[in-house]
Amino acid sequence: MKFPGSVLISVVLFVAETAAALCLSGTYGSAGDRMWQWLTLLFALLPCALVQLSLVFVHRDVSRDRPLVLLLHILQLGPLVRCVEVFYIYFHAGRVEEPYVSITKKRQMPKDGYSEEVEKEVGQAEGKLCTHRSAFSRASVIQAFLGSAPQLTLQLYICVLQQEITAARSIFMVLSLLSIVYGALRCNILAIKIKYDDYDVSVKPAAYLCIFMWRSFEIATRVIVLVLFSSVLQIWTLPVVLVNFFGFFFYPWILFWQSKSPFPENIEKALSRVGTTIVLCLLTFLYAGINMFCWSAVQLKLNDPDLINKSQNWYRLTVYYMLRFIENAFLLLMWYIYKTDIYLYVCAPLLVLQLLIGYCMAVLFMLVFYQFCHPCKKLFSSSISEGLLSCFKFLCFVCKPPKSTILMDKANLKSPANTDDAWSSSKTIDSQNGNPHQSVSANA
């Protein structure tokens, strides 16, 4: 039985970030900065409430008689209680004989083109731990992109405006960045396990390292670009954020309406149609929040029973990163043009170059992960290099002018009418040049 390290990391980051947010909010209150105080509290408490709801929903505490657990969730202590329960199950596993076990069948990664199916016995304790890991993974993603990402952006924006980085604020920003990167990492692992649920997936340390570097560069550069742009063009910040957010929010719904599929009814049997709609809206809300800052890895497909698109779409990945790079470059250009005196001692061209290179480093680590470190790369129908090559060929084909235009231009150049006109014009010029000599000889 695996040690529940992911649960411990999630709880430590959750508690540390919440405590740092409360302390920093108190500091803003004592300094008289009421707006920063309430915004810091908002971005700290809102994701906490959503985390409690997700844990209650996964473990179905509402449908069971567990008033104490529900009370602790209301008091925002749900993750701590769940963590204690996880380690109690882990350390007491095997001491008492379980009444029954379930048998799961998983395929191993193919070797030499063959894949074996292996049966595995799963006891009650291991099944409960698996449920807890899954719940905490989802909670980490919610905490990261609905709380830590806006929080990091806000605190960095305050540092730029006040031109000061205090110790408390720097510690809080480091914790927020770690929380976002960890949430993005869990999102990647969740996407892999959902897409390849029939296989026994084991993620190696090199894969974790590649994902960590990829997400660190991507999220850090994205947050800095948004803060720089909003510090000089505050009036345009809201339109940029809303276009990004609502574009990703409505994209899964547009695909769902185009497919003309029936409304999904199999999310949870106890939910009504209104409850299912609320859950789907919250899911797309989280999906939009993730894509605001980084590639989500999990692509929603509302007409699928699992709500996840399990196909590996390299085109969508390529288009996302190309458009995001162009957007970041444009926002940096706007910042460079309209930068104010607070950036007087900043080498603006060097900063722009560093941020663009940082985003390219994120793309590089992503390519390394998909090409060499992905645990299921043997199951890909095409590698990332082949997918990118086909994407570039498609883009070159789109940008290339049609052959008919080229052939018509060549035909116009070599057409007999053009050659006759040129020949007649040259003869006219020659005759005009010869006329003075003829007239002189005639006079003579």
C-alpha positions as a Markdown table, in Angstrom:
| # | Residue | x | y | z |
|---|---|---|---|---|
| 1 | Met | 0.0 | 0.0 | 0.0 |
| 2 | Lys | 1.4 | 3.3 | -1.1 |
| 3 | Phe | 2.2 | 6.0 | 1.5 |
| 4 | Pro | -0.4 | 8.8 | 1.1 |
| 5 | Gly | 2.2 | 11.5 | 0.5 |
| 6 | Ser | -0.1 | 13.5 | -1.9 |
| 7 | Val | -2.7 | 13.9 | 0.8 |
| 8 | Leu | 0.0 | 15.2 | 3.3 |
| 9 | Ile | 1.4 | 17.7 | 0.7 |
| 10 | Ser | -2.1 | 19.0 | -0.1 |
| 11 | Val | -3.0 | 19.5 | 3.6 |
| 12 | Val | 0.3 | 21.2 | 4.4 |
| 13 | Leu | 0.0 | 23.6 | 1.5 |
| 14 | Phe | -3.7 | 24.3 | 2.3 |
| 15 | Val | -3.0 | 25.0 | 6.0 |
| 16 | Ala | 0.2 | 27.0 | 5.4 |
| 17 | Glu | -1.3 | 29.2 | 2.7 |
| 18 | Thr | -4.5 | 29.8 | 4.6 |
| 19 | Ala | -2.6 | 30.8 | 7.8 |
| 20 | Ala | -0.3 | 33.1 | 5.7 |
| 21 | Ala | -3.3 | 34.7 | 4.1 |
| 22 | Leu | -4.9 | 35.5 | 7.4 |
| 23 | Cys | -1.7 | 36.9 | 8.8 |
| 24 | Leu | -1.1 | 39.1 | 5.8 |
| 25 | Ser | -4.8 | 40.2 | 5.8 |
| 26 | Gly | -4.3 | 41.3 | 9.4 |
| 27 | Thr | -1.2 | 43.2 | 8.4 |
| 28 | Tyr | -3.1 | 45.1 | 5.7 |
| 29 | Gly | -5.9 | 45.8 | 8.2 |
| 30 | Ser | -3.5 | 47.3 | 10.8 |
| 31 | Ala | -1.8 | 49.4 | 8.0 |
| 32 | Gly | -5.2 | 50.8 | 6.9 |
| 33 | Asp | -5.3 | 49.1 | 3.5 |
| 34 | Arg | -8.9 | 47.9 | 3.7 |
| 35 | Met | -9.3 | 47.0 | 0.0 |
| 36 | Trp | -6.2 | 44.8 | 0.0 |
| 37 | Gln | -7.3 | 43.2 | 3.3 |
| 38 | Trp | -10.8 | 42.2 | 2.0 |
| 39 | Leu | -9.5 | 41.0 | -1.4 |
| 40 | Thr | -6.9 | 38.8 | 0.4 |
| 41 | Leu | -9.6 | 37.4 | 2.6 |
| 42 | Leu | -11.9 | 36.8 | -0.3 |
| 43 | Phe | -9.3 | 34.8 | -2.3 |
| 44 | Ala | -8.4 | 32.9 | 0.8 |
| 45 | Leu | -11.9 | 31.9 | 2.1 |
| 46 | Leu | -13.8 | 31.4 | -1.2 |
| 47 | Pro | -11.6 | 28.4 | -2.4 |
| 48 | Cys | -11.6 | 27.0 | 1.2 |
| 49 | Ala | -15.4 | 26.8 | 1.0 |
| 50 | Leu | -15.3 | 25.2 | -2.4 |
| 51 | Val | -12.7 | 22.7 | -1.1 |
| 52 | Gln | -15.0 | 21.7 | 1.7 |
| 53 | Leu | -17.9 | 21.3 | -0.7 |
| 54 | Ser | -15.8 | 19.1 | -3.0 |
| 55 | Leu | -14.7 | 16.8 | -0.2 |
| 56 | Val | -18.3 | 16.5 | 1.1 |
| 57 | Phe | -19.5 | 15.8 | -2.4 |
| 58 | Val | -16.9 | 13.1 | -3.1 |
| 59 | His | -17.4 | 11.3 | 0.2 |
| 60 | Arg | -21.2 | 11.8 | 0.1 |
| 61 | Asp | -21.4 | 13.0 | 3.7 |
| 62 | Val | -24.7 | 14.7 | 3.1 |
| 63 | Ser | -26.5 | 11.4 | 2.4 |
| 64 | Arg | -25.0 | 9.8 | 5.6 |
| 65 | Asp | -25.6 | 10.6 | 9.2 |
| 66 | Arg | -22.3 | 12.3 | 10.0 |
| 67 | Pro | -23.2 | 15.6 | 11.8 |
| 68 | Leu | -19.7 | 16.0 | 13.4 |
| 69 | Val | -17.9 | 15.7 | 10.1 |
| 70 | Leu | -20.3 | 18.2 | 8.5 |
| 71 | Leu | -19.8 | 20.6 | 11.3 |
| 72 | Leu | -16.0 | 20.4 | 11.0 |
| 73 | His | -16.4 | 21.1 | 7.2 |
| 74 | Ile | -18.5 | 24.1 | 8.0 |
| 75 | Leu | -15.7 | 25.3 | 10.4 |
| 76 | Gln | -13.2 | 24.9 | 7.4 |
| 77 | Leu | -11.5 | 22.0 | 9.2 |
| 78 | Gly | -12.5 | 19.3 | 6.7 |
| 79 | Pro | -9.1 | 18.7 | 5.1 |
| 80 | Leu | -7.5 | 18.2 | 8.6 |
| 81 | Val | -10.1 | 15.7 | 9.6 |
| 82 | Arg | -9.8 | 13.8 | 6.3 |
| 83 | Cys | -6.0 | 13.8 | 6.7 |
| 84 | Val | -6.2 | 12.2 | 10.1 |
| 85 | Glu | -8.7 | 9.7 | 8.8 |
| 86 | Val | -6.3 | 8.8 | 5.9 |
| 87 | Phe | -3.3 | 8.2 | 8.2 |
| 88 | Tyr | -5.5 | 6.2 | 10.6 |
| 89 | Ile | -6.6 | 3.9 | 7.8 |
| 90 | Tyr | -3.0 | 3.7 | 6.5 |
| 91 | Phe | -1.4 | 2.7 | 9.8 |
| 92 | His | -4.1 | 0.3 | 10.8 |
| 93 | Ala | -4.3 | -1.5 | 7.5 |
| 94 | Gly | -3.4 | -5.2 | 7.6 |
| 95 | Arg | -3.9 | -5.5 | 11.4 |
| 96 | Val | -7.5 | -6.6 | 11.0 |
| 97 | Glu | -8.6 | -9.1 | 8.4 |
| 98 | Glu | -11.0 | -7.5 | 6.0 |
| 99 | Pro | -14.3 | -9.2 | 5.4 |
| 100 | Tyr | -14.1 | -9.0 | 1.6 |
| 101 | Val | -11.9 | -7.7 | -1.1 |
| 102 | Ser | -12.6 | -6.5 | -4.7 |
| 103 | Ile | -10.7 | -7.6 | -7.7 |
| 104 | Thr | -9.6 | -5.1 | -10.3 |
| 105 | Lys | -8.2 | -5.9 | -13.7 |
| 106 | Lys | -5.5 | -3.6 | -15.1 |
| 107 | Arg | -3.4 | -3.9 | -18.3 |
| 108 | Gln | 0.3 | -3.5 | -18.1 |
| 109 | Met | 2.2 | -1.2 | -20.5 |
| 110 | Pro | 2.7 | -3.0 | -23.8 |
| 111 | Lys | 6.1 | -4.6 | -24.3 |
| 112 | Asp | 7.0 | -5.7 | -27.8 |
| 113 | Gly | 3.5 | -4.9 | -28.9 |
| 114 | Tyr | 1.8 | -7.1 | -26.4 |
| 115 | Ser | -0.1 | -6.0 | -23.3 |
| 116 | Glu | -0.9 | -8.4 | -20.4 |
| 117 | Glu | -3.9 | -8.1 | -18.1 |
| 118 | Val | -3.2 | -8.5 | -14.4 |
| 119 | Glu | -5.7 | -9.1 | -11.7 |
| 120 | Lys | -5.2 | -7.3 | -8.4 |
| 121 | Glu | -7.0 | -7.7 | -5.0 |
| 122 | Val | -8.0 | -4.4 | -3.5 |
| 123 | Gly | -9.1 | -4.4 | 0.2 |
| 124 | Gln | -11.5 | -2.0 | 1.8 |
| 125 | Ala | -8.6 | 0.1 | 3.4 |
| 126 | Glu | -6.9 | 0.5 | 0.0 |
| 127 | Gly | -10.2 | 1.4 | -1.7 |
| 128 | Lys | -10.9 | 4.1 | 1.0 |
| 129 | Leu | -7.3 | 5.5 | 0.6 |
| 130 | Cys | -7.8 | 5.6 | -3.2 |
| 131 | Thr | -11.0 | 7.6 | -2.7 |
| 132 | His | -9.3 | 10.0 | -0.3 |
| 133 | Arg | -6.4 | 10.5 | -2.8 |
| 134 | Ser | -8.8 | 11.3 | -5.6 |
| 135 | Ala | -10.7 | 13.8 | -3.4 |
| 136 | Phe | -7.6 | 15.6 | -2.3 |
| 137 | Ser | -6.3 | 15.8 | -5.8 |
| 138 | Arg | -9.5 | 17.5 | -6.9 |
| 139 | Ala | -9.3 | 19.8 | -3.8 |
| 140 | Ser | -5.7 | 20.7 | -4.7 |
| 141 | Val | -6.7 | 21.8 | -8.2 |
| 142 | Ile | -9.6 | 23.9 | -6.8 |
| 143 | Gln | -7.4 | 25.5 | -4.2 |
| 144 | Ala | -4.7 | 26.2 | -6.7 |
| 145 | Phe | -6.6 | 27.9 | -9.5 |
| 146 | Leu | -9.6 | 29.5 | -7.7 |
| 147 | Gly | -7.6 | 30.7 | -4.8 |
| 148 | Ser | -3.8 | 30.6 | -5.1 |
| 149 | Ala | -3.6 | 31.9 | -8.7 |
| 150 | Pro | -5.7 | 35.0 | -8.1 |
| 151 | Gln | -4.0 | 35.5 | -4.7 |
| 152 | Leu | -0.5 | 35.4 | -6.2 |
| 153 | Thr | -1.5 | 37.8 | -9.0 |
| 154 | Leu | -3.0 | 40.2 | -6.4 |
| 155 | Gln | 0.0 | 40.1 | -4.0 |
| 156 | Leu | 2.5 | 40.7 | -6.9 |
| 157 | Tyr | 0.4 | 43.6 | -8.1 |
| 158 | Ile | 0.5 | 45.1 | -4.7 |
| 159 | Cys | 4.3 | 44.7 | -4.6 |
| 160 | Val | 4.6 | 46.6 | -7.9 |
| 161 | Leu | 2.3 | 49.4 | -6.9 |
| 162 | Gln | 4.0 | 49.9 | -3.5 |
| 163 | Gln | 7.5 | 49.1 | -4.9 |
| 164 | Glu | 8.2 | 47.0 | -1.8 |
| 165 | Ile | 8.4 | 43.3 | -1.1 |
| 166 | Thr | 8.0 | 42.5 | 2.5 |
| 167 | Ala | 9.1 | 39.2 | 4.1 |
| 168 | Ala | 5.5 | 38.1 | 4.9 |
| 169 | Arg | 4.3 | 38.9 | 1.4 |
| 170 | Ser | 7.3 | 37.1 | -0.2 |
| 171 | Ile | 6.7 | 33.9 | 1.9 |
| 172 | Phe | 3.0 | 34.1 | 1.0 |
| 173 | Met | 3.7 | 34.4 | -2.7 |
| 174 | Val | 6.2 | 31.5 | -2.7 |
| 175 | Leu | 3.5 | 29.3 | -0.9 |
| 176 | Ser | 0.9 | 30.4 | -3.5 |
| 177 | Leu | 3.2 | 29.6 | -6.4 |
| 178 | Leu | 4.0 | 26.1 | -5.0 |
| 179 | Ser | 0.3 | 25.5 | -4.5 |
| 180 | Ile | -0.5 | 26.5 | -8.1 |
| 181 | Val | 2.3 | 24.3 | -9.5 |
| 182 | Tyr | 1.3 | 21.4 | -7.3 |
| 183 | Gly | -2.3 | 21.8 | -8.4 |
| 184 | Ala | -1.3 | 21.8 | -12.1 |
| 185 | Leu | 0.9 | 18.7 | -11.5 |
| 186 | Arg | -2.1 | 16.9 | -9.9 |
| 187 | Cys | -4.2 | 18.0 | -12.9 |
| 188 | Asn | -1.7 | 16.3 | -15.2 |
| 189 | Ile | -1.7 | 13.1 | -13.2 |
| 190 | Leu | -5.5 | 13.1 | -13.0 |
| 191 | Ala | -5.7 | 13.5 | -16.8 |
| 192 | Ile | -3.3 | 10.6 | -17.3 |
| 193 | Lys | -5.1 | 8.3 | -15.0 |
| 194 | Ile | -8.6 | 9.2 | -16.4 |
| 195 | Lys | -7.5 | 8.8 | -20.0 |
| 196 | Tyr | -5.7 | 5.5 | -19.4 |
| 197 | Asp | -7.9 | 4.0 | -16.7 |
| 198 | Asp | -7.6 | 0.5 | -18.1 |
| 199 | Tyr | -3.8 | 0.5 | -17.6 |
| 200 | Asp | -1.6 | 0.2 | -14.5 |
| 201 | Val | 0.1 | 3.7 | -14.7 |
| 202 | Ser | 3.2 | 4.4 | -12.7 |
| 203 | Val | 4.7 | 7.9 | -12.9 |
| 204 | Lys | 8.5 | 8.1 | -12.5 |
| 205 | Pro | 10.4 | 10.8 | -10.7 |
| 206 | Ala | 11.7 | 12.2 | -14.0 |
| 207 | Ala | 8.1 | 12.8 | -15.2 |
| 208 | Tyr | 7.3 | 14.6 | -11.9 |
| 209 | Leu | 10.4 | 16.8 | -12.4 |
| 210 | Cys | 9.5 | 17.7 | -16.0 |
| 211 | Ile | 6.0 | 18.6 | -15.0 |
| 212 | Phe | 7.2 | 20.7 | -12.1 |
| 213 | Met | 9.6 | 22.7 | -14.3 |
| 214 | Trp | 7.1 | 23.0 | -17.1 |
| 215 | Arg | 4.4 | 24.3 | -14.8 |
| 216 | Ser | 6.7 | 26.6 | -12.8 |
| 217 | Phe | 7.9 | 28.4 | -15.9 |
| 218 | Glu | 4.5 | 28.6 | -17.5 |
| 219 | Ile | 2.6 | 29.9 | -14.5 |
| 220 | Ala | 5.3 | 32.3 | -13.2 |
| 221 | Thr | 5.7 | 34.0 | -16.6 |
| 222 | Arg | 1.9 | 34.2 | -17.1 |
| 223 | Val | 1.3 | 35.8 | -13.7 |
| 224 | Ile | 4.1 | 38.3 | -14.2 |
| 225 | Val | 2.8 | 39.3 | -17.7 |
| 226 | Leu | -0.7 | 39.9 | -16.3 |
| 227 | Val | 0.6 | 42.0 | -13.4 |
| 228 | Leu | 2.9 | 44.1 | -15.6 |
| 229 | Phe | 0.0 | 44.8 | -18.1 |
| 230 | Ser | -2.5 | 45.6 | -15.4 |
| 231 | Ser | -0.1 | 48.0 | -13.6 |
| 232 | Val | 0.0 | 50.3 | -16.6 |
| 233 | Leu | -3.4 | 49.7 | -18.3 |
| 234 | Gln | -5.8 | 49.1 | -15.5 |
| 235 | Ile | -8.8 | 50.0 | -17.6 |
| 236 | Trp | -8.0 | 47.2 | -20.1 |
| 237 | Thr | -7.3 | 44.5 | -17.5 |
| 238 | Leu | -10.9 | 43.5 | -16.9 |
| 239 | Pro | -11.7 | 43.0 | -20.7 |
| 240 | Val | -8.6 | 40.9 | -21.1 |
| 241 | Val | -9.5 | 38.7 | -18.1 |
| 242 | Leu | -13.2 | 38.4 | -19.1 |
| 243 | Val | -12.4 | 37.5 | -22.7 |
| 244 | Asn | -10.0 | 34.8 | -21.6 |
| 245 | Phe | -12.3 | 33.4 | -18.8 |
| 246 | Phe | -15.6 | 33.4 | -20.7 |
| 247 | Gly | -13.9 | 32.1 | -23.8 |
| 248 | Phe | -12.8 | 28.9 | -22.0 |
| 249 | Phe | -16.0 | 28.8 | -19.9 |
| 250 | Phe | -18.3 | 28.6 | -22.9 |
| 251 | Tyr | -16.1 | 26.6 | -25.2 |
| 252 | Pro | -17.2 | 23.1 | -23.8 |
| 253 | Trp | -20.8 | 24.2 | -23.8 |
| 254 | Ile | -20.5 | 25.3 | -27.5 |
| 255 | Leu | -19.1 | 21.9 | -28.4 |
| 256 | Phe | -21.9 | 20.2 | -26.4 |
| 257 | Trp | -24.6 | 22.2 | -28.2 |
| 258 | Gln | -23.0 | 21.6 | -31.6 |
| 259 | Ser | -23.0 | 17.8 | -30.9 |
| 260 | Lys | -26.8 | 17.9 | -30.2 |
| 261 | Ser | -26.3 | 15.3 | -27.5 |
| 262 | Pro | -28.9 | 14.7 | -24.7 |
| 263 | Phe | -28.3 | 16.4 | -21.4 |
| 264 | Pro | -25.9 | 14.3 | -19.2 |
| 265 | Glu | -27.9 | 12.6 | -16.5 |
| 266 | Asn | -25.3 | 10.1 | -15.1 |
| 267 | Ile | -23.1 | 12.4 | -13.0 |
| 268 | Glu | -24.8 | 11.6 | -9.8 |
| 269 | Lys | -28.0 | 9.6 | -9.4 |
| 270 | Ala | -29.2 | 11.7 | -6.4 |
| 271 | Leu | -28.9 | 15.0 | -8.4 |
| 272 | Ser | -31.8 | 16.6 | -10.1 |
| 273 | Arg | -31.5 | 18.3 | -13.5 |
| 274 | Val | -30.9 | 21.6 | -11.7 |
| 275 | Gly | -28.2 | 20.1 | -9.5 |
| 276 | Thr | -26.5 | 18.5 | -12.5 |
| 277 | Thr | -26.5 | 21.9 | -14.3 |
| 278 | Ile | -24.9 | 23.5 | -11.2 |
| 279 | Val | -22.2 | 20.8 | -11.0 |
| 280 | Leu | -21.4 | 21.2 | -14.8 |
| 281 | Cys | -21.2 | 25.0 | -14.4 |
| 282 | Leu | -18.8 | 24.7 | -11.5 |
| 283 | Leu | -16.8 | 22.2 | -13.5 |
| 284 | Thr | -16.5 | 24.5 | -16.5 |
| 285 | Phe | -15.8 | 27.4 | -14.1 |
| 286 | Leu | -12.8 | 25.5 | -12.8 |
| 287 | Tyr | -11.8 | 24.6 | -16.3 |
| 288 | Ala | -11.8 | 28.2 | -17.3 |
| 289 | Gly | -9.8 | 29.2 | -14.2 |
| 290 | Ile | -7.1 | 26.7 | -15.0 |
| 291 | Asn | -6.8 | 27.7 | -18.7 |
| 292 | Met | -6.5 | 31.3 | -17.7 |
| 293 | Phe | -3.0 | 30.5 | -16.3 |
| 294 | Cys | -1.9 | 27.3 | -17.9 |
| 295 | Trp | -2.8 | 24.4 | -20.2 |
| 296 | Ser | -5.5 | 22.4 | -18.3 |
| 297 | Ala | -4.3 | 18.9 | -19.6 |
| 298 | Val | -7.9 | 17.7 | -18.9 |
| 299 | Gln | -10.2 | 18.6 | -21.8 |
| 300 | Leu | -13.9 | 18.7 | -21.0 |
| 301 | Lys | -16.4 | 16.9 | -23.2 |
| 302 | Leu | -19.8 | 17.3 | -21.8 |
| 303 | Asn | -21.4 | 14.8 | -24.1 |
| 304 | Asp | -19.1 | 12.0 | -22.9 |
| 305 | Pro | -20.2 | 9.8 | -19.9 |
| 306 | Asp | -16.8 | 10.6 | -18.2 |
| 307 | Leu | -17.0 | 14.3 | -19.1 |
| 308 | Ile | -13.4 | 14.0 | -20.3 |
| 309 | Asn | -12.1 | 14.0 | -23.8 |
| 310 | Lys | -9.7 | 10.9 | -23.8 |
| 311 | Ser | -8.2 | 11.5 | -27.3 |
| 312 | Gln | -4.8 | 13.0 | -27.5 |
| 313 | Asn | -5.3 | 16.1 | -29.6 |
| 314 | Trp | -1.9 | 17.6 | -30.5 |
| 315 | Tyr | -3.5 | 20.3 | -32.7 |
| 316 | Arg | -5.4 | 21.8 | -29.8 |
| 317 | Leu | -2.3 | 21.8 | -27.6 |
| 318 | Thr | -0.3 | 23.5 | -30.3 |
| 319 | Val | -2.9 | 26.1 | -31.0 |
| 320 | Tyr | -3.2 | 26.9 | -27.3 |
| 321 | Tyr | 0.5 | 27.5 | -26.8 |
| 322 | Met | 0.9 | 29.5 | -30.0 |
| 323 | Leu | -2.1 | 31.8 | -29.1 |
| 324 | Arg | -0.9 | 32.1 | -25.5 |
| 325 | Phe | 2.6 | 33.1 | -26.6 |
| 326 | Ile | 1.2 | 35.7 | -29.0 |
| 327 | Glu | -1.0 | 37.1 | -26.3 |
| 328 | Asn | 1.8 | 37.3 | -23.8 |
| 329 | Ala | 4.0 | 39.0 | -26.3 |
| 330 | Phe | 1.2 | 41.5 | -27.1 |
| 331 | Leu | 0.6 | 42.3 | -23.4 |
| 332 | Leu | 4.3 | 42.8 | -22.9 |
| 333 | Leu | 4.5 | 45.1 | -25.9 |
| 334 | Met | 1.6 | 47.2 | -24.5 |
| 335 | Trp | 3.4 | 47.3 | -21.1 |
| 336 | Tyr | 6.6 | 48.4 | -22.8 |
| 337 | Ile | 4.9 | 51.2 | -24.7 |
| 338 | Tyr | 2.9 | 52.5 | -21.8 |
| 339 | Lys | 5.2 | 51.8 | -18.9 |
| 340 | Thr | 5.3 | 54.5 | -16.1 |
| 341 | Asp | 8.0 | 55.9 | -13.9 |
| 342 | Ile | 7.8 | 53.1 | -11.4 |
| 343 | Tyr | 9.8 | 51.0 | -13.9 |
| 344 | Leu | 12.4 | 53.7 | -14.3 |
| 345 | Tyr | 15.2 | 51.4 | -12.9 |
| 346 | Val | 14.0 | 48.3 | -14.7 |
| 347 | Cys | 15.7 | 47.3 | -18.0 |
| 348 | Ala | 12.5 | 46.8 | -19.9 |
| 349 | Pro | 13.9 | 45.1 | -23.1 |
| 350 | Leu | 15.8 | 42.6 | -21.0 |
| 351 | Leu | 12.7 | 41.8 | -18.8 |
| 352 | Val | 10.6 | 41.3 | -21.9 |
| 353 | Leu | 13.2 | 38.9 | -23.4 |
| 354 | Gln | 13.5 | 37.0 | -20.1 |
| 355 | Leu | 9.7 | 36.5 | -19.8 |
| 356 | Leu | 9.4 | 35.3 | -23.4 |
| 357 | Ile | 12.4 | 32.9 | -23.0 |
| 358 | Gly | 10.8 | 31.7 | -19.7 |
| 359 | Tyr | 7.6 | 30.8 | -21.5 |
| 360 | Cys | 9.7 | 29.0 | -24.3 |
| 361 | Met | 11.4 | 27.1 | -21.5 |
| 362 | Ala | 8.0 | 25.9 | -20.3 |
| 363 | Val | 7.2 | 24.7 | -23.8 |
| 364 | Leu | 10.5 | 22.9 | -24.0 |
| 365 | Phe | 10.0 | 21.0 | -20.7 |
| 366 | Met | 6.5 | 20.1 | -21.9 |
| 367 | Leu | 7.9 | 18.7 | -25.1 |
| 368 | Val | 10.5 | 16.7 | -23.2 |
| 369 | Phe | 7.7 | 15.3 | -20.9 |
| 370 | Tyr | 5.5 | 14.2 | -23.7 |
| 371 | Gln | 8.3 | 12.9 | -25.9 |
| 372 | Phe | 10.4 | 11.0 | -23.2 |
| 373 | Cys | 8.9 | 11.0 | -19.7 |
| 374 | His | 5.1 | 10.4 | -20.2 |
| 375 | Pro | 4.2 | 7.1 | -18.5 |
| 376 | Cys | 1.9 | 6.1 | -21.4 |
| 377 | Lys | 3.9 | 7.3 | -24.3 |
| 378 | Lys | 3.8 | 3.7 | -25.8 |
| 379 | Leu | 0.1 | 4.1 | -26.2 |
| 380 | Phe | 0.3 | 7.3 | -28.3 |
| 381 | Ser | -0.9 | 6.9 | -31.8 |
| 382 | Ser | 1.7 | 9.5 | -32.8 |
| 383 | Ser | 4.5 | 11.1 | -30.8 |
| 384 | Ile | 4.6 | 14.8 | -29.9 |
| 385 | Ser | 7.3 | 15.4 | -32.6 |
| 386 | Glu | 5.2 | 13.8 | -35.3 |
| 387 | Gly | 2.1 | 15.8 | -34.1 |
| 388 | Leu | 4.0 | 19.1 | -34.1 |
| 389 | Leu | 5.5 | 18.3 | -37.5 |
| 390 | Ser | 2.0 | 17.7 | -38.9 |
| 391 | Cys | 0.8 | 20.9 | -37.3 |
| 392 | Phe | 3.6 | 23.0 | -38.8 |
| 393 | Lys | 2.9 | 21.4 | -42.2 |
| 394 | Phe | -0.7 | 22.3 | -41.9 |
| 395 | Leu | 0.2 | 25.9 | -41.0 |
| 396 | Cys | 2.6 | 26.1 | -43.9 |
| 397 | Phe | -0.1 | 24.8 | -46.2 |
| 398 | Val | -2.6 | 27.4 | -45.0 |
| 399 | Cys | -0.1 | 30.3 | -45.3 |
| 400 | Lys | 1.2 | 29.1 | -48.7 |
| 401 | Pro | -0.5 | 30.8 | -51.7 |
| 402 | Pro | -2.6 | 28.5 | -53.9 |
| 403 | Lys | -0.9 | 26.9 | -56.9 |
| 404 | Ser | -3.5 | 28.3 | -59.3 |
| 405 | Thr | -2.5 | 31.8 | -58.6 |
| 406 | Ile | 1.2 | 31.0 | -59.2 |
| 407 | Leu | 0.4 | 29.2 | -62.5 |
| 408 | Met | -1.7 | 32.1 | -63.7 |
| 409 | Asp | 1.0 | 34.6 | -62.9 |
| 410 | Lys | 3.5 | 32.4 | -64.8 |
| 411 | Ala | 1.1 | 32.1 | -67.7 |
| 412 | Asn | 0.6 | 35.8 | -67.8 |
| 413 | Leu | 4.3 | 36.3 | -68.0 |
| 414 | Lys | 4.8 | 33.7 | -70.8 |
| 415 | Ser | 1.6 | 34.3 | -72.7 |
| 416 | Pro | 1.9 | 34.9 | -76.5 |
| 417 | Ala | -0.1 | 38.1 | -76.3 |
| 418 | Asn | 2.4 | 39.6 | -73.9 |
| 419 | Thr | 5.3 | 38.5 | -76.0 |
| 420 | Asp | 3.7 | 40.0 | -79.2 |
| 421 | Asp | 3.0 | 43.2 | -77.4 |
| 422 | Ala | 6.6 | 43.4 | -76.2 |
| 423 | Trp | 7.9 | 42.5 | -79.7 |
| 424 | Ser | 5.7 | 45.2 | -81.3 |
| 425 | Ser | 6.6 | 47.8 | -78.7 |
| 426 | Ser | 10.3 | 47.1 | -79.3 |
| 427 | Lys | 9.8 | 47.4 | -83.1 |
| 428 | Thr | 8.1 | 50.7 | -82.6 |
| 429 | Ile | 10.9 | 52.0 | -80.5 |
| 430 | Asp | 13.4 | 50.9 | -83.1 |
| 431 | Ser | 11.5 | 52.5 | -85.9 |
| 432 | Gln | 11.2 | 55.7 | -83.8 |
| 433 | Asn | 15.0 | 55.6 | -83.3 |
| 434 | Gly | 15.5 | 55.1 | -87.0 |
| 435 | Asn | 13.3 | 57.8 | -88.3 |
| 436 | Pro | 15.7 | 60.7 | -87.9 |
| 437 | His | 18.4 | 59.0 | -90.0 |
| 438 | Gln | 15.9 | 58.3 | -92.7 |
| 439 | Ser | 14.7 | 61.9 | -92.9 |
| 440 | Val | 18.3 | 63.2 | -93.0 |
| 441 | Ser | 19.2 | 60.9 | -96.0 |
| 442 | Ala | 16.0 | 61.9 | -97.8 |
| 443 | Asn | 16.8 | 65.6 | -97.5 |
| 444 | Ala | 20.3 | 65.0 | -98.7 |
